[in-house]
Amino acid sequence: MTATTDGSTGAVGPHAAAASEPSDTTPVTHDIGEAARRATARSVEHLLGRQDAQGWWKGDLETNVTMDAEDLLLRQFLGVQDERITEAAGRFIRGEQRADGTWATFHGGPGELSTTIEGYVALRLAGDRPDDPHMARAAAWIREHGGIAESRVFTRIWLALFGWWKWDDLPEVPPELIFLPKWFPLNIYSFGCWARQTIVPLTIVSALRPVRPAPFALDELHADVSRPNPAKPLASATSWDGIFQRVDKALHLYHKVAPRVVRRTAMNAAARWIVERQENDGCWGGIQPPAVYSVIALHLLGYDLRHPVMRAGLESLDRFAVWREDGSRMIEACQSPVWDTCLATIALADAGLSPDHPALVKAAGWMLDEQIVRPGDWAVRRPGLAPGGWAFEFHNDNYPDIDDTAEVILALRRVSHPDTARLDTAVERGARWTLGMQSRNGAWGAFDADNVSPFPNRLPFCDFGEVIDPPSADVTAHVVEMLAYEGLAHHPDTRRGIEWLLTEQEADGSWFGRWGVNYVYGTGSAVPALVAAGIPAGHPAIRRAVGWLESVQNDDGGWGEDLRSYREEKWIGHGSSTPSQTAWALLALLAAGRRGTPAVERGVAWLAAAQREDGSWDEPHFTGTGFPWDFSINYHLYRQVFPLTALGRYVNGEPRPDRTPARAERPADSRTRSVRERRPDTRTADGRADSRKGA
């Protein structure tokens, strides 16, 4: 990591001082205002010091020990064990174990069965003995909770690879799935992109059913060794669960009689699909699970480990490793440089850094280089739409996402880049692509349009989290905010997005958070977007949101929401105060004109008091999600960028669509003309015109 490119210390400097007074007419309490300014200055310096020389930021992306366990299992399966890696992974997994012997999926969460099983097996691979006290506690807990038989399908697939579970006792996923046409239910494009990339290679694994010699037995993980998989009654034949259970039984019969030519052709087609989607860095989709299963599937089809595809794939997985000072090794499920960079850019700009500051210009240049200008899988549903989005990761050209694209555009518009024409072209291309990715209900999902089939989640195989990509309030809000900043607040598609957001508001005034925890995130996203799009602070929806946020503020002045809010109503809006969630609440309250109120003053005071001397914040709690509840994420940069954004807006006033540097430099009549005149072609996958308003 480097300091600023011009050799400065990274302090806020004169640009922040010139814009330090809030634009709101309500006066800022002097002591809190001064504390906020000092905290903002320290935070800016800290964040500038973390920028890479190429212009990007990236914080660690922490999930749970299944990533590390599966890395060891993969190495065992391929026969490429490494003693140093095994020891380091074991140290990390051991350090994450709780006193009761379990592993959780998020900080402070309850023990989770599948995670505990995978952590236990990984430590066995690392040499820990089953009679070691920490291992015995884990095994006893696993047995008490039903043993291996009650674990998720993915865990049992890993165990089946070594004969610790029977393939016949797993749901069937035939490779012939690749042949289903795009209009047919349960074709591969009915699944969300993360599930699609994982399921296609697993169809090959499921068909070939490999078993490697097990290095040890796992009898101690069965509730009843004599009956490791006790029979369960089928659901009613008239229920969806019952129907799909019976379909699964039929697929097991088909596995025994599948014509060899058909099966081999299907596996080869699936292999081509996999190879065609390998990214330039060797990974698949920029995330760990598809990469792991793609490597296994291709290896089973005869790809040598020295084959360029395999070598690049394995090397890409090594880049997901974070080596810590204590010698442990943590595997990231994904890496988030584009997301982190656009959020850091917004934070620094809103904190008062000059739009032409070298750090912001370098960040904008890097983001411009990352724009994706070729079609990906999203084009299946939008074949006539020109590309132009941004992905989450360093390399993921097949799957740009709408959330990143919206936030990158918001970041770019805050920078005075020397190549204005290039920036304008990129932003306008990105805005057109985003408009074209709107779903029929007026909202936006993360990666695909209209990915809302009810069937994939019903499959017995799909018990590992959300497998479709329906629109969400947080993504839709970020898009609406971006479109408002592009002068498109009155565009018909923007208005449809606003209408959808208003109808999605909960009765208590909050919004559900799909990609962040949870209602605090959804509300912190929706309110600034609606206000930017012209919804007045006095609108009933905004008033209800403000009332809800103020009602769930903690006694210490901060906000927090536990991940258990996805399952238990009593946790909604409640949890230990965290920097990122406090910032989300403040962003909403400031946008709603609540500057100077006790809730805002106490929230700002909490952020200032919680800051460390070096300008950073601590946040062990997980405030991000991959799948709500099922897969939780601690974005290590969230604790820096969101508090800085909130403090910056408190100190310098709210940003407004007509005040961004890039918009101020363009003639008023040119701001939206290109997007309005060049409407996206939003034809459906079968070529029929979309019936959406204004399409």
C-alpha positions in Angstrom: 0.0 0.0 0.0 1.2 3.5 -0.6 0.5 7.0 0.6 -0.8 9.7 -1.8 0.8 9.9 -5.2 2.0 13.5 -4.8 4.0 12.7 -1.6 1.6 14.5 0.7 0.7 13.2 4.1 -2.9 12.6 3.1 -4.4 15.2 5.5 -7.7 16.8 4.5 -6.0 20.0 3.7 -7.4 23.4 2.5 -10.1 21.9 0.2 -11.9 20.4 3.2 -11.5 23.6 5.2 -13.1 25.7 2.5 -16.2 23.5 2.5 -16.3 22.7 6.2 -19.5 24.5 7.1 -22.7 22.4 6.7 -25.2 23.6 4.0 -28.1 22.9 6.3 -29.5 25.9 8.1 -29.6 24.1 11.5 -26.4 25.0 13.4 -24.0 22.3 14.3 -23.3 21.9 18.0 -19.8 23.3 18.5 -18.1 20.5 20.4 -19.6 17.7 18.3 -18.8 19.7 15.1 -15.2 20.0 16.1 -15.0 16.3 17.0 -16.5 15.4 13.7 -14.0 17.6 11.8 -11.0 16.0 13.7 -12.4 12.5 13.1 -12.9 13.3 9.4 -9.4 14.6 9.0 -7.9 11.5 10.7 -10.0 9.2 8.6 -9.1 10.8 5.3 -5.4 10.5 6.2 -5.9 6.9 7.1 -7.8 6.0 4.0 -5.4 7.8 1.7 -2.6 5.8 3.2 -4.3 2.6 2.2 -4.6 3.3 -1.5 -2.6 1.0 -3.8 -0.1 2.6 -6.2 -2.4 1.7 -9.1 -5.3 3.7 -7.6 -7.5 1.0 -6.0 -8.5 0.2 -2.5 -9.3 -3.3 -1.2 -10.1 -4.5 2.3 -10.1 -8.1 3.4 -13.3 -10.0 2.8 -13.9 -12.2 5.8 -16.5 -15.0 5.7 -16.2 -18.3 7.6 -13.9 -21.3 7.8 -15.6 -23.3 5.1 -13.5 -21.5 2.6 -10.3 -22.6 4.3 -11.6 -26.1 5.0 -12.6 -26.6 1.3 -9.2 -25.3 0.2 -7.6 -28.1 2.2 -10.1 -30.7 0.9 -9.4 -29.6 -2.7 -5.7 -30.0 -2.2 -6.3 -33.4 -0.7 -8.5 -34.4 -3.6 -6.0 -33.3 -6.2 -3.0 -34.6 -4.4 -1.3 -31.3 -4.1 -1.0 -30.9 -0.4 1.5 -28.3 0.9 2.7 -28.7 4.5 3.2 -24.9 5.0 -0.3 -24.1 3.8 -1.9 -26.9 5.8 -0.2 -25.7 9.0 -1.2 -22.1 8.3 -4.8 -23.0 7.5 -5.1 -25.2 10.6 -3.8 -22.3 12.7 -6.5 -20.0 11.3 -9.4 -22.6 11.6 -8.3 -23.5 15.2 -8.3 -19.8 16.1 -11.9 -19.4 14.9 -13.3 -22.2 17.0 -15.7 -21.3 19.8 -15.4 -22.5 23.4 -18.2 -25.0 22.8 -16.3 -26.6 20.0 -18.3 -25.1 17.2 -17.7 -22.7 14.4 -20.1 -19.9 13.5 -20.8 -18.2 10.2 -20.5 -14.6 11.7 -19.0 -12.9 14.7 -21.0 -13.6 17.8 -23.4 -15.9 16.0 -24.5 -19.4 17.0 -22.6 -22.6 16.1 -23.5 -23.8 12.6 -23.6 -27.5 11.8 -22.2 -27.7 8.3 -19.5 -25.1 9.1 -18.5 -27.1 12.2 -18.3 -30.3 10.3 -16.1 -28.8 7.6 -13.9 -27.1 10.2 -13.5 -30.4 12.1 -12.6 -32.4 8.9 -10.1 -29.7 7.9 -8.4 -30.0 11.3 -8.2 -33.7 10.9 -6.4 -33.1 7.6 -4.1 -30.7 9.5 -3.2 -33.5 11.9 -5.4 -32.8 14.9 -6.5 -36.0 16.7 -10.2 -36.8 17.3 -9.5 -37.3 21.0 -8.0 -33.8 21.4 -10.3 -31.8 23.7 -11.2 -29.2 21.1 -12.0 -31.9 18.6 -14.0 -34.1 21.0 -16.1 -31.1 21.9 -16.8 -30.4 18.2 -17.7 -34.0 17.4 -20.0 -34.2 20.4 -21.8 -31.1 19.3 -22.1 -32.4 15.8 -23.7 -35.6 16.9 -26.1 -33.8 19.2 -27.3 -31.8 16.2 -28.0 -34.8 14.0 -24.5 -35.5 12.6 -23.5 -35.4 9.0 -27.0 -36.4 7.8 -28.3 -33.0 8.9 -25.7 -31.0 7.1 -26.1 -29.1 3.9 -25.8 -30.7 0.5 -22.5 -28.9 -0.3 -20.9 -30.3 2.9 -22.0 -33.8 2.0 -20.7 -33.5 -1.6 -17.2 -32.7 -0.2 -17.5 -35.8 2.1 -18.7 -38.0 -0.8 -15.5 -37.1 -2.7 -13.7 -39.3 -0.1 -16.3 -41.9 0.6 -17.5 -40.4 3.9 -21.0 -40.1 2.4 -22.8 -42.0 -0.4 -23.4 -40.4 -3.7 -26.7 -42.2 -3.9 -27.8 -40.2 -0.8 -27.2 -36.9 -2.4 -29.7 -35.0 -4.7 -29.1 -35.6 -8.4 -28.0 -32.8 -10.7 -27.6 -34.2 -14.2 -25.3 -32.6 -16.8 -28.1 -32.8 -19.3 -29.3 -29.6 -17.6 -27.0 -27.7 -20.0 -29.3 -28.7 -22.9 -32.4 -27.1 -21.5 -33.4 -24.1 -23.7 -33.3 -20.7 -22.1 -37.1 -20.4 -22.0 -37.6 -23.7 -20.2 -38.0 -23.8 -16.4 -34.9 -24.7 -14.5 -32.5 -24.0 -17.3 -29.1 -22.8 -16.1 -30.1 -19.2 -16.6 -33.0 -19.6 -14.2 -30.4 -19.6 -11.4 -28.5 -16.5 -10.1 -25.1 -16.2 -11.6 -23.3 -17.4 -8.5 -25.4 -20.5 -8.3 -25.2 -21.1 -12.1 -21.4 -21.0 -12.1 -21.4 -23.5 -9.2 -24.1 -25.9 -10.5 -22.7 -26.4 -14.0 -19.4 -27.9 -12.8 -21.2 -29.9 -10.1 -23.3 -31.6 -12.7 -20.1 -33.1 -14.0 -19.0 -34.1 -10.5 -22.5 -35.6 -9.8 -22.4 -37.6 -13.0 -19.0 -39.1 -12.4 -19.3 -39.6 -8.7 -15.5 -39.8 -7.9 -14.2 -41.2 -4.6 -10.7 -40.7 -3.5 -9.1 -42.8 -0.7 -10.1 -41.4 2.7 -7.1 -40.6 4.9 -9.2 -41.5 8.0 -12.7 -42.5 9.1 -15.4 -40.0 10.3 -17.6 -42.4 12.3 -17.5 -40.0 15.2 -19.6 -37.5 13.3 -22.6 -39.7 12.8 -25.4 -39.5 15.3 -25.9 -43.2 14.8 -23.0 -45.0 13.1 -25.3 -48.0 12.2 -27.7 -45.7 10.5 -25.7 -42.7 9.1 -28.5 -41.6 6.9 -31.9 -42.4 8.5 -34.8 -42.4 6.1 -37.1 -39.4 6.1 -40.7 -39.4 4.8 -41.4 -37.6 1.6 -43.5 -34.4 1.7 -47.0 -34.6 0.3 -47.1 -35.3 -3.4 -49.4 -32.2 -3.8 -46.8 -29.9 -2.3 -43.9 -28.3 -4.3 -41.4 -29.9 -1.9 -43.0 -33.3 -2.5 -43.0 -32.9 -6.3 -39.4 -32.0 -6.4 -38.4 -34.8 -4.1 -40.1 -37.2 -6.5 -38.4 -35.6 -9.4 -35.1 -36.2 -7.7 -35.9 -39.9 -7.3 -36.6 -40.1 -11.0 -33.3 -38.4 -11.7 -31.5 -41.0 -9.6 -33.1 -43.7 -11.8 -32.1 -41.8 -14.9 -28.5 -41.7 -13.6 -28.4 -45.5 -13.9 -29.8 -45.7 -17.4 -28.5 -42.4 -19.0 -27.2 -43.1 -22.5 -23.5 -42.9 -22.5 -23.3 -40.8 -25.7 -25.9 -38.3 -24.3 -24.2 -38.0 -21.0 -20.7 -37.6 -22.5 -22.0 -35.0 -24.9 -23.7 -33.1 -22.0 -20.5 -33.2 -19.9 -18.4 -32.0 -22.8 -20.9 -29.1 -23.4 -20.7 -28.2 -19.7 -16.9 -28.3 -19.8 -16.9 -25.9 -22.8 -19.3 -23.6 -20.9 -16.9 -23.6 -17.9 -13.8 -23.0 -20.0 -15.4 -20.2 -21.9 -16.2 -18.4 -18.7 -12.7 -18.6 -17.1 -11.5 -15.1 -16.5 -8.2 -13.6 -17.5 -6.8 -14.2 -14.0 -7.8 -17.9 -14.1 -10.7 -17.6 -11.8 -14.4 -18.2 -12.5 -16.8 -15.4 -11.6 -14.3 -13.9 -9.2 -15.5 -16.0 -6.4 -14.1 -19.1 -4.7 -16.9 -21.8 -5.0 -17.3 -21.9 -8.8 -13.5 -21.9 -9.1 -13.1 -24.8 -6.8 -15.8 -26.9 -8.4 -14.7 -26.0 -12.0 -11.1 -27.2 -11.2 -12.5 -30.5 -9.9 -14.9 -31.0 -12.8 -12.3 -30.4 -15.5 -9.8 -32.6 -13.6 -12.3 -35.4 -13.6 -12.7 -35.0 -17.4 -9.0 -35.5 -17.9 -7.5 -32.0 -17.7 -4.0 -32.4 -16.4 -3.0 -30.1 -13.6 -0.3 -28.6 -15.9 -2.9 -27.7 -18.5 -3.0 -23.9 -18.9 -6.7 -23.8 -17.8 -6.0 -25.8 -14.7 -2.7 -24.1 -13.8 -4.3 -20.7 -14.1 -7.3 -21.8 -12.0 -5.2 -23.1 -9.2 -3.0 -20.0 -9.2 -6.1 -17.8 -9.0 -7.2 -19.7 -5.9 -3.8 -18.9 -4.2 -4.6 -15.2 -4.7 -7.6 -15.5 -2.4 -5.3 -16.3 0.5 -4.6 -13.6 3.1 -1.5 -14.4 5.2 -1.7 -12.9 8.6 1.1 -11.8 10.9 0.6 -14.7 13.3 1.4 -17.1 10.4 -2.2 -18.2 9.8 -3.8 -18.2 6.3 -7.4 -17.0 5.7 -9.1 -17.7 2.4 -11.4 -14.9 1.0 -14.5 -16.1 -0.8 -14.2 -13.2 -3.1 -12.2 -9.9 -3.5 -13.9 -6.5 -3.7 -11.5 -3.9 -5.2 -14.0 -2.2 -7.5 -16.6 -1.9 -4.8 -14.1 -0.8 -2.2 -12.6 1.8 -4.6 -15.8 3.4 -5.6 -17.0 3.6 -2.0 -13.6 5.1 -0.9 -13.7 7.6 -3.7 -17.2 8.8 -2.6 -16.1 8.9 1.0 -13.1 11.0 0.3 -14.9 13.4 -2.0 -17.8 13.9 0.5 -15.2 14.5 3.2 -14.0 17.5 1.3 -11.0 16.2 -0.7 -10.6 18.3 -3.8 -12.1 16.7 -6.9 -8.8 17.0 -8.7 -6.8 15.5 -5.8 -4.2 13.0 -7.3 -5.6 10.1 -5.2 -9.1 10.6 -6.6 -7.9 11.1 -10.2 -5.8 7.9 -10.0 -8.8 6.0 -8.5 -11.1 7.3 -11.3 -8.5 6.3 -13.9 -8.3 2.8 -12.5 -12.1 2.5 -12.4 -12.4 3.7 -16.0 -10.0 0.9 -17.0 -12.2 -1.7 -15.3 -15.3 -1.0 -17.3 -16.6 -4.1 -19.1 -17.4 -3.5 -22.7 -18.2 -7.0 -23.9 -21.4 -9.0 -23.3 -21.7 -11.5 -20.5 -24.3 -14.0 -19.3 -26.7 -11.1 -18.5 -27.2 -10.7 -22.3 -29.2 -13.9 -22.4 -32.2 -11.8 -21.1 -31.0 -8.6 -22.7 -29.5 -9.6 -26.0 -29.8 -6.2 -27.7 -28.3 -4.2 -24.8 -24.9 -2.7 -25.2 -22.4 -3.6 -22.4 -21.0 -1.0 -20.1 -21.1 -2.2 -16.5 -18.5 -2.7 -13.8 -17.9 -5.9 -11.8 -17.1 -6.3 -8.1 -13.7 -8.0 -8.5 -10.4 -7.5 -10.3 -11.5 -9.8 -13.1 -15.1 -10.8 -13.7 -16.0 -9.7 -17.2 -18.9 -12.3 -17.5 -20.7 -10.9 -14.6 -20.7 -7.1 -14.1 -23.2 -6.1 -11.5 -25.7 -3.3 -11.3 -24.9 -2.3 -7.7 -21.2 -1.7 -8.5 -22.1 0.1 -11.7 -24.3 2.5 -10.0 -21.8 3.3 -7.2 -18.9 3.6 -9.7 -20.8 6.2 -11.7 -21.6 8.1 -8.5 -17.9 8.0 -7.6 -16.7 9.1 -11.1 -19.0 12.1 -11.1 -17.3 13.3 -7.9 -13.9 13.5 -9.7 -12.4 16.1 -12.0 -10.7 13.8 -14.3 -8.4 15.3 -17.0 -10.0 13.3 -19.7 -13.6 14.6 -19.4 -14.7 13.1 -22.6 -13.6 9.6 -21.6 -15.3 9.8 -18.3 -18.5 11.1 -19.8 -18.5 8.3 -22.4 -18.0 5.6 -19.7 -20.6 7.0 -17.4 -23.2 7.3 -20.2 -22.5 3.8 -21.4 -22.8 2.5 -17.8 -26.1 4.4 -17.3 -27.6 3.0 -20.5 -26.6 -0.5 -19.5 -28.1 0.0 -16.0 -31.4 1.3 -17.4 -31.5 -1.7 -19.7 -31.1 -4.1 -16.8 -34.3 -3.0 -15.1 -36.7 -5.9 -14.3 -40.3 -5.8 -15.4 -41.5 -4.8 -12.0 -39.5 -1.6 -12.2 -36.7 -2.6 -9.8 -33.2 -3.9 -10.2 -31.5 -7.2 -9.2 -27.8 -7.5 -8.7 -26.6 -9.3 -11.8 -29.5 -10.3 -14.1 -32.8 -8.9 -15.1 -36.0 -10.8 -14.2 -34.2 -13.6 -12.5 -37.2 -14.4 -10.4 -38.2 -18.0 -11.2 -39.8 -19.7 -8.1 -38.5 -23.2 -9.0 -34.7 -23.2 -8.4 -35.1 -22.6 -4.6 -37.4 -25.6 -4.5 -34.8 -28.1 -5.7 -33.5 -30.5 -3.0 -30.0 -29.7 -4.2 -30.4 -26.0 -3.4 -30.2 -25.7 0.3 -27.1 -23.5 0.4 -28.7 -20.1 0.3 -30.4 -17.9 -2.2 -30.1 -19.2 -5.8 -32.0 -16.6 -7.7 -31.4 -12.9 -8.1 -34.7 -11.0 -7.6 -34.7 -7.2 -7.4 -33.8 -5.7 -4.0 -34.4 -2.4 -2.3 -30.8 -1.6 -1.7 -29.7 -2.2 -5.3 -32.7 -0.4 -6.7 -32.0 2.5 -4.3 -28.4 2.9 -5.5 -29.6 2.8 -9.1 -32.3 5.5 -8.5 -29.7 7.6 -6.7 -27.3 7.3 -9.6 -29.9 8.1 -12.2 -30.9 11.2 -10.2 -27.3 12.4 -10.2 -27.3 11.8 -14.0 -30.3 14.2 -14.3 -32.7 11.3 -14.9 -34.9 11.7 -11.9 -37.9 12.2 -14.1 -37.0 9.4 -16.6 -40.0 7.0 -16.8 -37.8 4.1 -15.7 -36.5 6.0 -12.7 -40.0 6.9 -11.7 -40.9 3.2 -11.9 -38.0 2.4 -9.6 -39.1 5.0 -7.1 -42.7 3.7 -7.2 -41.3 0.1 -6.5 -39.2 1.4 -3.6 -42.2 3.1 -2.0 -44.3 0.0 -2.3 -41.5 -2.1 -0.7 -41.3 -0.1 2.4 -42.2 -2.1 5.5 -45.1 -1.0 7.7 -42.7 0.2 10.4 -40.9 2.5 7.9 -37.8 0.5 7.2 -36.6 -1.4 4.1 -35.2 -4.9 3.9 -31.5 -5.1 3.2 -30.5 -7.9 0.8 -26.8 -7.2 0.5 -26.2 -5.5 3.8 -27.4 -6.2 7.4 -30.3 -5.6 7.3 -33.1 -3.1 7.7 -30.6 -0.5 8.8 -28.8 -1.0 5.5 -31.9 -1.1 3.4 -33.2 2.1 5.0 -29.8 3.8 4.8 -29.8 3.1 1.1 -33.4 4.0 0.3 -33.8 7.3 2.0 -30.8 9.1 0.4 -31.9 7.8 -3.0 -35.5 8.9 -2.7 -34.4 12.4 -1.5 -31.9 12.7 -4.4 -34.7 11.8 -6.8 -36.9 14.6 -5.5 -39.0 12.9 -2.8 -39.3 15.7 -0.2 -38.2 15.1 3.4 -41.8 15.7 4.5 -43.1 12.8 2.4 -44.8 10.2 4.6 -42.4 7.4 3.5 -39.4 9.5 4.6 -41.0 10.5 7.9 -41.8 6.8 8.7 -38.2 5.9 7.9 -36.8 8.6 10.1 -39.1 7.5 12.9 -38.0 3.9 12.6 -34.3 4.8 12.6 -34.7 7.0 15.6 -36.6 4.4 17.5 -33.9 1.7 17.1 -30.9 3.9 18.0 -28.9 2.3 20.8 -28.5 4.0 24.2 -24.8 4.7 23.4 -25.8 6.7 20.3 -24.8 4.2 17.7 -26.8 1.8 15.6 -26.4 -1.9 15.1 -28.4 -4.9 13.8 -27.5 -8.5 14.3 -27.6 -11.0 11.4 -30.2 -12.9 13.3 -32.7 -10.2 12.1 -33.0 -12.3 8.9 -34.6 -15.0 11.0 -35.9 -13.5 14.2 -38.1 -10.5 14.3 -36.8 -9.4 17.8 -33.4 -8.7 16.2 -34.7 -6.3 13.6 -32.9 -3.0 14.1 -31.2 -4.3 17.2 -27.6 -5.3 17.9 -24.3 -3.9 19.1 -23.4 -0.5 17.7 -21.0 -0.8 14.7 -19.3 2.0 12.7 -20.8 0.9 9.3 -24.4 0.6 10.5 -24.2 3.8 12.5 -23.0 5.5 9.3 -25.9 4.0 7.3 -28.4 5.4 9.7 -26.7 8.8 9.7 -26.7 8.9 5.9 -30.4 8.4 5.9 -31.1 10.9 8.7 -28.9 13.6 7.1 -30.5 13.1 3.7 -33.9 13.5 5.4 -32.9 16.9 6.8 -32.4 15.8 10.4 -29.1 17.6 11.0 -28.9 19.0 14.5 -31.4 16.6 16.0 -30.4 14.6 19.1 -30.3 11.4 17.1 -27.8 12.7 14.6 -25.7 14.5 17.2 -25.5 11.4 19.3 -24.7 9.2 16.3 -21.9 11.5 15.1 -20.5 11.7 18.7 -20.5 7.9 18.8 -18.5 7.7 15.6 -16.0 10.3 16.7 -15.5 8.6 20.1 -15.2 5.1 18.6 -12.4 6.1 16.2 -8.9 4.9 16.9 -5.9 7.2 17.1 -4.8 6.2 13.6 -8.1 7.3 12.1 -9.6 3.9 11.6 -12.4 2.0 13.3 -12.7 -1.5 14.7 -15.6 -3.7 13.5 -15.5 -7.4 14.3 -19.3 -7.7 13.5 -20.4 -8.9 10.1 -22.5 -6.2 8.3 -22.5 -7.6 4.8 -24.2 -10.6 3.2 -23.7 -13.0 0.3 -26.9 -14.8 1.1 -29.0 -13.3 4.0 -28.3 -15.5 7.1 -26.8 -18.4 5.1 -23.5 -16.6 4.0 -22.3 -13.5 5.9 -19.5 -11.2 5.1 -17.3 -8.8 7.1 -16.0 -6.2 4.6 -13.0 -4.8 6.4 -13.2 -1.5 4.5 -16.8 -0.9 5.4 -15.7 0.2 8.9 -13.6 3.0 7.2 -15.5 4.2 4.1 -19.1 4.5 5.5 -18.2 6.4 8.7 -16.1 8.8 6.7 -18.9 9.4 4.2 -21.3 10.1 7.1 -18.9 12.4 8.9 -18.0 14.1 5.7 -21.6 14.9 4.9 -22.2 16.0 8.5 -19.3 18.4 8.3 -19.6 19.6 4.7 -23.3 19.2 4.0 -25.2 16.8 1.8 -24.1 16.3 -1.8 -26.6 17.3 -4.4 -27.1 16.1 -8.0 -26.4 19.6 -9.4 -23.2 20.1 -7.4 -21.0 17.2 -8.6 -17.8 18.4 -10.3 -18.4 16.5 -13.5 -21.9 17.8 -13.9 -20.9 21.3 -13.2 -18.3 21.2 -16.0 -20.9 20.1 -18.7 -23.5 22.2 -20.4 -26.9 21.7 -18.8 -28.6 20.4 -21.9 -25.9 17.8 -22.5 -26.2 16.1 -19.1 -28.8 13.6 -20.0 -29.4 14.0 -23.7 -27.2 11.0 -24.8 -28.9 8.6 -22.4 -32.4 9.8 -23.3 -31.8 9.8 -27.0 -30.1 6.4 -27.1 -32.6 4.2 -25.2 -31.5 0.6 -24.5 -33.0 -2.2 -26.5 -34.7 -4.2 -23.9 -35.8 -7.2 -25.8 -36.3 -10.5 -24.0 -34.3 -13.6 -24.5 -36.8 -15.0 -27.1 -36.6 -11.7 -29.1 -40.0 -10.3 -28.1 -40.2 -6.6 -27.2 -40.3 -6.0 -23.5 -43.7 -4.6 -22.4 -42.1 -2.2 -19.8 -43.2 1.4 -19.8 -41.0 3.6 -21.9 -39.1 0.6 -23.3 
